[in-house]
């Protein structure tokens, strides 16, 4: 995935824990995440245009502008999901 050395989605904490469980795991009282539209509004946009995103946000949305490839050049089709 675009510069992130995480071979499997299940290795990511958010893939197996909800926000409350993550907060407990990292030892904080509360935890919140900004929405994708909120991120765009923070950048003075009206929101994300799903047909033509204003920024590369693939690491947040899984919506890659081009299909990622594995290091051996093979397609990731079927591996990468939103």
MDTraj code that builds the backbone (N, CA, C; nanometers):
import mdtraj as md
import numpy as np

residues = "UNK UNK UNK UNK UNK UNK UNK UNK UNK UNK UNK UNK UNK UNK UNK UNK UNK UNK UNK UNK UNK UNK UNK UNK UNK UNK UNK UNK UNK UNK UNK UNK UNK UNK UNK UNK UNK UNK UNK UNK UNK UNK UNK UNK UNK UNK UNK UNK UNK UNK UNK UNK UNK UNK UNK UNK UNK UNK UNK UNK UNK UNK UNK UNK UNK UNK UNK UNK UNK UNK UNK UNK UNK UNK UNK UNK UNK UNK UNK UNK UNK UNK".split()
xyz = np.array([
    [0.0839, -0.1191, 0.0000],
    [0.0000, 0.0000, 0.0000],
    [0.0873, 0.1239, 0.0000],
    [0.0972, 0.1973, -0.1040],
    [0.1620, 0.3281, -0.1158],
    [0.2533, 0.3679, -0.0008],
    [0.3642, 0.3032, 0.0159],
    [0.4641, 0.3462, 0.1135],
    [0.4403, 0.3002, 0.2552],
    [0.3343, 0.2278, 0.2810],
    [0.3078, 0.1771, 0.4154],
    [0.3456, 0.0298, 0.4161],
    [0.4377, -0.0070, 0.5021],
    [0.4871, -0.1443, 0.5059],
    [0.3985, -0.2303, 0.5957],
    [0.2736, -0.2455, 0.5580],
    [0.1785, -0.3292, 0.6305],
    [0.1252, -0.4315, 0.5316],
    [0.1739, -0.5539, 0.5376],
    [0.1383, -0.6519, 0.4364],
    [-0.0068, -0.6993, 0.4413],
    [-0.0657, -0.6990, 0.5591],
    [-0.2010, -0.7514, 0.5737],
    [-0.2885, -0.6539, 0.6513],
    [-0.4122, -0.6366, 0.6038],
    [-0.5071, -0.5474, 0.6710],
    [-0.5272, -0.5885, 0.8168],
    [-0.5280, -0.7180, 0.8451],
    [-0.5531, -0.7636, 0.9820],
    [-0.4414, -0.7280, 1.0797],
    [-0.3303, -0.6750, 1.0305],
    [-0.2219, -0.6291, 1.1181],
    [-0.2485, -0.4875, 1.1715],
    [-0.3468, -0.4184, 1.1142],
    [-0.3812, -0.2830, 1.1568],
    [-0.4771, -0.2891, 1.2755],
    [-0.4520, -0.2087, 1.3773],
    [-0.5306, -0.2141, 1.5007],
    [-0.6789, -0.1872, 1.4757],
    [-0.7098, -0.0946, 1.3866],
    [-0.8495, -0.0593, 1.3616],
    [-0.9258, -0.1676, 1.2856],
    [-0.8554, -0.2642, 1.2294],
    [-0.9224, -0.3733, 1.1591],
    [-0.9844, -0.4729, 1.2565],
    [-0.9347, -0.4742, 1.3805],
    [-0.9850, -0.5723, 1.4759],
    [-1.0421, -0.5121, 1.6038],
    [-1.0312, -0.3797, 1.6208],
    [-1.0827, -0.3147, 1.7418],
    [-1.1652, -0.1929, 1.7051],
    [-1.2709, -0.1687, 1.7839],
    [-1.3449, -0.0447, 1.7648],
    [-1.2751, 0.0673, 1.8418],
    [-1.3278, 0.1889, 1.8303],
    [-1.2642, 0.3059, 1.8905],
    [-1.2481, 0.2912, 2.0418],
    [-1.3484, 0.2379, 2.1091],
    [-1.3414, 0.2197, 2.2543],
    [-1.2302, 0.1224, 2.2920],
    [-1.2195, 0.0123, 2.2195],
    [-1.1150, -0.0870, 2.2479],
    [-0.9756, -0.0309, 2.2196],
    [-0.9618, 0.0468, 2.1129],
    [-0.8320, 0.1081, 2.0824],
    [-0.7936, 0.2052, 2.1932],
    [-0.8892, 0.2872, 2.2388],
    [-0.8621, 0.3829, 2.3469],
    [-0.8126, 0.3100, 2.4713],
    [-0.8783, 0.2015, 2.5063],
    [-0.8361, 0.1233, 2.6232],
    [-0.6965, 0.0655, 2.6004],
    [-0.6722, 0.0127, 2.4816],
    [-0.5443, -0.0502, 2.4476],
    [-0.4273, 0.0480, 2.4580],
    [-0.4497, 0.1730, 2.4147],
    [-0.3406, 0.2705, 2.4192],
    [-0.3419, 0.3545, 2.5467],
    [-0.4383, 0.3277, 2.6352],
    [-0.4398, 0.3917, 2.7662],
    [-0.4831, 0.5370, 2.7682],
    [-0.5856, 0.5702, 2.6884],
    [-0.6367, 0.7072, 2.6887],
    [-0.7829, 0.7081, 2.7321],
    [-0.8281, 0.8251, 2.7786],
    [-0.9665, 0.8386, 2.8242],
    [-1.0661, 0.8410, 2.7090],
    [-1.0259, 0.8994, 2.5975],
    [-1.1151, 0.9072, 2.4821],
    [-1.0330, 0.9083, 2.3534],
    [-1.0989, 0.8736, 2.2459],
    [-1.0334, 0.8686, 2.1154],
    [-1.1380, 0.8999, 2.0095],
    [-1.1038, 0.9846, 1.9157],
    [-1.1958, 1.0185, 1.8070],
    [-1.1160, 1.0353, 1.6788],
    [-1.1827, 1.0172, 1.5689],
    [-1.1206, 1.0330, 1.4383],
    [-1.2005, 1.1335, 1.3574],
    [-1.1333, 1.2114, 1.2766],
    [-1.2000, 1.3057, 1.1883],
    [-1.2519, 1.2294, 1.0667],
    [-1.3684, 1.2684, 1.0187],
    [-1.4237, 1.2049, 0.8990],
    [-1.3456, 1.2516, 0.7760],
    [-1.3602, 1.1802, 0.6670],
    [-1.2935, 1.2211, 0.5427],
    [-1.3451, 1.3584, 0.4989],
    [-1.4772, 1.3788, 0.5035],
    [-1.5300, 1.5109, 0.4679],
    [-1.4801, 1.6172, 0.5649],
    [-1.4692, 1.5831, 0.6933],
    [-1.4155, 1.6775, 0.7917],
    [-1.2717, 1.7145, 0.7617],
    [-1.1936, 1.6175, 0.7170],
    [-1.0547, 1.6438, 0.6788],
    [-1.0494, 1.7420, 0.5617],
    [-1.1343, 1.7203, 0.4622],
    [-1.1388, 1.8112, 0.3476],
    [-1.1865, 1.9502, 0.3890],
    [-1.2859, 1.9575, 0.4778],
    [-1.3328, 2.0886, 0.5236],
    [-1.2238, 2.1613, 0.6014],
    [-1.1421, 2.0879, 0.6762],
    [-1.0295, 2.1490, 0.7481],
    [-0.9276, 2.2079, 0.6512],
    [-0.9265, 2.1568, 0.5281],
    [-0.8371, 2.2075, 0.4236],
    [-0.9078, 2.3097, 0.3349],
    [-1.0189, 2.3647, 0.3854],
    [-1.0961, 2.4700, 0.3185],
    [-1.1641, 2.4222, 0.1905],
    [-1.1998, 2.2952, 0.1865],
    [-1.2784, 2.2399, 0.0766],
    [-1.4208, 2.2214, 0.1286],
    [-1.5173, 2.2061, 0.0392],
    [-1.6551, 2.1836, 0.0831],
    [-1.6785, 2.0386, 0.1236],
    [-1.5885, 1.9525, 0.0909],
    [-1.5974, 1.8095, 0.1192],
    [-1.5201, 1.7352, 0.0119],
    [-1.5191, 1.6040, 0.0214],
    [-1.4463, 1.5226, -0.0760],
    [-1.5325, 1.4999, -0.1984],
    [-1.4773, 1.5213, -0.3154],
    [-1.5449, 1.4894, -0.4407],
    [-1.5098, 1.3446, -0.4744],
    [-1.6042, 1.2509, -0.4573],
    [-1.5717, 1.1095, -0.4795],
    [-1.5362, 1.0769, -0.6246],
    [-1.5813, 1.1598, -0.7186],
    [-1.5506, 1.1361, -0.8599],
    [-1.4135, 1.1883, -0.8996],
    [-1.3627, 1.2861, -0.8248],
    [-1.2308, 1.3443, -0.8532],
    [-1.1752, 1.4031, -0.7238],
    [-1.1277, 1.3168, -0.6323],
    [-1.0767, 1.3673, -0.5044],
    [-0.9710, 1.4756, -0.5254],
    [-0.9793, 1.5796, -0.4436],
    [-0.8895, 1.6931, -0.4562],
    [-0.7475, 1.6598, -0.4112],
    [-0.7320, 1.5597, -0.3286],
    [-0.6016, 1.5175, -0.2760],
    [-0.5939, 1.3655, -0.2828],
    [-0.4729, 1.3123, -0.2777],
    [-0.4585, 1.1671, -0.2672],
    [-0.4950, 1.1298, -0.1240],
    [-0.6012, 1.0562, -0.1072],
    [-0.6457, 1.0159, 0.0259],
    [-0.6579, 0.8638, 0.0362],
    [-0.5843, 0.7953, -0.0502],
    [-0.5938, 0.6497, -0.0579],
    [-0.5627, 0.5811, 0.0746],
    [-0.4711, 0.6383, 0.1527],
    [-0.4356, 0.5741, 0.2796],
    [-0.5506, 0.5810, 0.3799],
    [-0.6468, 0.6713, 0.3573],
    [-0.7632, 0.6812, 0.4452],
    [-0.8847, 0.6106, 0.3878],
    [-0.9004, 0.6148, 0.2553],
    [-1.0227, 0.5664, 0.1922],
    [-1.0084, 0.4315, 0.1227],
    [-0.8857, 0.3941, 0.0865],
    [-0.8656, 0.2737, 0.0069],
    [-0.8995, 0.2955, -0.1395],
    [-0.9318, 0.4195, -0.1759],
    [-0.9658, 0.4554, -0.3131],
    [-0.8382, 0.5007, -0.3838],
    [-0.7659, 0.4044, -0.4391],
    [-0.6373, 0.4332, -0.5020],
    [-0.6577, 0.4879, -0.6427],
    [-0.5886, 0.5991, -0.6780],
    [-0.6040, 0.6551, -0.8120],
    [-0.5509, 0.5620, -0.9209],
    [-0.4572, 0.4776, -0.8868],
    [-0.4099, 0.3720, -0.9761],
    [-0.4023, 0.2452, -0.8928],
    [-0.4126, 0.1331, -0.9580],
    [-0.4096, 0.0070, -0.8845],
    [-0.2703, -0.0185, -0.8276],
    [-0.2598, -0.0374, -0.6949],
    [-0.1287, -0.0685, -0.6371],
    [-0.0784, -0.2041, -0.6858],
    [0.0502, -0.2195, -0.6896],
    [0.1126, -0.3458, -0.7298],
    [0.1980, -0.3980, -0.6156],
    [0.2111, -0.5272, -0.6086],
    [0.2993, -0.5890, -0.5104],
    [0.4434, -0.5680, -0.5535],
    [0.5373, -0.5943, -0.4633],
    [0.6790, -0.5749, -0.4953],
    [0.7256, -0.6663, -0.6088],
    [0.6549, -0.7773, -0.6307],
    [0.6920, -0.8663, -0.7408],
    [0.6228, -0.8273, -0.8718],
    [0.5510, -0.7133, -0.8704],
    [0.4869, -0.6629, -0.9905],
    [0.3474, -0.7167, -1.0160],
    [0.3036, -0.8143, -0.9373],
    [0.1706, -0.8712, -0.9570],
    [0.0636, -0.7760, -0.9041],
    [-0.0553, -0.7909, -0.9559],
    [-0.1683, -0.7079, -0.9149],
    [-0.2076, -0.7379, -0.7706],
    [-0.2622, -0.6373, -0.7035],
    [-0.3148, -0.6580, -0.5681],
    [-0.4653, -0.6804, -0.5722],
    [-0.5208, -0.6897, -0.6920],
    [-0.6654, -0.7084, -0.7053],
    [-0.7090, -0.8275, -0.6202],
    [-0.8078, -0.8053, -0.5383],
    [-0.8541, -0.9097, -0.4483],
    [-0.7872, -0.9035, -0.3120],
    [-0.6750, -0.8349, -0.3018],
    [-0.6057, -0.8204, -0.1734],
    [-0.6461, -0.6891, -0.1081],
    [-0.6481, -0.5826, -0.1867],
    [-0.6809, -0.4493, -0.1364],
    [-0.8310, -0.4325, -0.1390],
    [-0.8893, -0.3931, -0.0272],
    [-1.0324, -0.3676, -0.0219],
    [-1.0591, -0.2399, 0.0543],
    [-1.1737, -0.1836, 0.0315],
    [-1.2107, -0.0591, 0.0995],
    [-1.2664, -0.0882, 0.2356],
])
top = md.Topology()
chain = top.add_chain()
for i, resn in enumerate(residues, 1):
    res = top.add_residue(resn, chain, resSeq=i)
    for name in ("N", "CA", "C"):
        top.add_atom(name, md.element.get_by_symbol(name[0]), res)
traj = md.Trajectory(xyz[None], top)
